[in-house]
Every structure is written in structure tokens, then in C-alpha cells.
Amino acid sequence: MHFFSGLNLKAQIEDSSKNMSVANQRTKKASYDDDKTIDFKKLEHELETAVEGEARYWRENDAKFRAVNQKVATYDEFRYG
């Protein structure tokens, strides 16, 4: 069955555009105003948040690998043992 069968192509494209617009609104960064002026204080905050998130990800990922290498029988043994 073709992806567009039975549906109006124009309506599908408009629907897709609306969904993308909503998604873009949710992911809009605070460092830009509507006139595309950069707020460097907000940009710095976004960068710090991203760096902290990245560091946390790798810390947790490394902990998971250490846990696997401990070869414990159960999660409870790892968690409380």
C-alpha cells in the first residue's frame, strides 16, 4: 500500500507542516528572541545546561558498564550489596 493512497497529498503536506511548526515551537531555544537577537546570558546558560547534561550522561553510562563488569547475579545485589 502506498503511503499516500486514499489521502489528499496537499492535506497531508499541510498536516506535516503544522506538526513540524508545533515541534519547532517546543524546541525553540531561549537564547534567540523573535527578531533573532542573541541573548548571550541565556546562550551561556543553555551551554552550561548542555555540558552538565552531557557529563551526567557519561557518568551514568560509565557506572552502568562498571556494574556489568561486577558480574552480580541480580540488580538488588548490585544496588544494595
C-alpha positions in Angstrom: 0.0 0.0 0.0 1.4 3.4 -1.0 1.9 5.9 1.8 -0.3 8.5 0.2 -3.1 6.1 -1.1 -6.6 7.3 -0.3 -5.4 10.6 1.2 -5.2 14.0 -0.3 -1.5 14.8 -0.8 -1.9 18.5 -0.2 -3.8 17.9 3.1 -1.0 15.5 4.2 1.7 18.0 3.4 -0.2 20.8 5.3 -0.7 18.5 8.3 3.0 17.6 8.3 4.0 21.3 8.1 1.7 22.1 11.1 3.2 19.3 13.1 6.7 20.5 12.3 5.8 24.0 13.3 4.5 22.9 16.6 7.6 20.8 17.2 9.8 23.8 16.3 7.9 26.0 18.8 8.6 23.4 21.6 12.3 23.2 20.8 12.9 26.9 20.3 15.9 28.0 22.3 15.6 30.8 24.8 18.8 32.5 23.5 17.0 33.9 20.5 14.3 36.5 20.5 11.8 36.7 17.7 14.0 39.2 15.9 16.9 36.8 16.0 18.9 38.9 18.6 21.2 36.7 20.6 20.9 36.9 24.3 24.4 35.8 25.4 23.5 35.3 29.0 20.7 32.9 28.0 23.0 31.2 25.5 25.7 30.7 28.2 23.0 29.2 30.5 21.9 26.8 27.6 25.6 25.8 27.1 26.2 25.1 30.8 23.0 23.1 31.0 24.0 21.0 27.9 27.5 20.5 29.3 26.1 19.4 32.7 23.7 17.0 30.9 26.5 15.5 28.8 28.7 15.0 31.9 25.8 13.3 33.7 25.1 11.0 30.8 28.7 9.8 30.6 28.9 9.4 34.4 25.8 7.2 34.4 26.9 5.3 31.3 30.3 4.6 32.9 28.5 3.4 36.1 26.4 1.0 34.0 29.5 -0.5 32.4 31.1 -0.9 35.8 28.0 -2.6 37.1 28.1 -5.1 34.2 31.7 -5.9 34.8 31.0 -6.7 38.5 29.1 -9.8 37.3 26.5 -9.6 40.1 23.6 -12.1 39.9 20.8 -9.6 40.5 20.1 -5.9 40.3 19.4 -6.0 44.1 22.8 -7.5 44.7 24.4 -4.6 42.7 22.2 -2.0 44.2 22.4 -3.0 47.9 25.3 -5.4 48.0 
